[in-house]
Amino acid sequence: MIDTNLVPERTVVTAKGDGPPVDISGSTNRVFLVTLHIVNIVEQESLDVSIFGSSDGVTWGTKPIAAFPQKFYRGQHPLLLDLKQHPEVKFVRAHWEVKRWGRGSEAPMFEFYVTIKEVPAEILVEAAEEIGAMR
């Protein structure tokens, strides 16, 4: 069961960058809960975080396989990542872009981290049954 960080806790960034590759090849299910945790920010800035996939952990696609909506505030932001349509993906990593505008320092600053947790198959079955019962 995959339960780890795509970006380590207490990561402070002032420029774009990438997290380390995380091996997900051992997952029994191809659905993950990815959560962006924004711990600290300064005003008038934005954070864009996306998830890239790779078959070997070295070569990464040119387009993300998932992305969070642009963020401006502290908080926890979940994203469901379903890789069933991407059987070739064995590694994932986070990529971030930061921007700042307005008065004061021109350098953006975000303290954040990103977690990834495999969603157990039984939870997905239960959710599908509940959705079916609602129809």
C-alpha positions, 0 to 999 in steps of 0.5 A: 500500500503506497502512503508517502510524500511526493514533496517532503514536509517543510519544503520551502520554495521560491522558484519552480521545481520538481519533487523526487520520483516515487515508485508506485509500481508495487501498488495493488490499485491504480487509484491514489489520493494526492493531497497538497498541504500549503503550510505558509505563504506570503500575500499576492502569489500563486502556486501551481502543482501538477503530477507527472508520470514516467515508466522508468523514473528518468524520462518524464512526459511533457504533459502532466497526468493531473494538476491541482487548480491554482492556489493562493491560500493555506489549506489542504487540497485533495485530488483523486489520481486514477492511473488505470488508463495509464498502465505504463506509469510506474513512477510519479513526481510533483512539479510546481510553479510559483508566481508573485506580483504586487508590492514588496519582495518580488520573490515568491515563498511557499512552504508546502508538501504533497502526500500520495496515498493508495485508495483501497479497492474496497473503498472504491467499490463501496463508493461506486455502490453508493453512487449507483444507489443514488441514481 
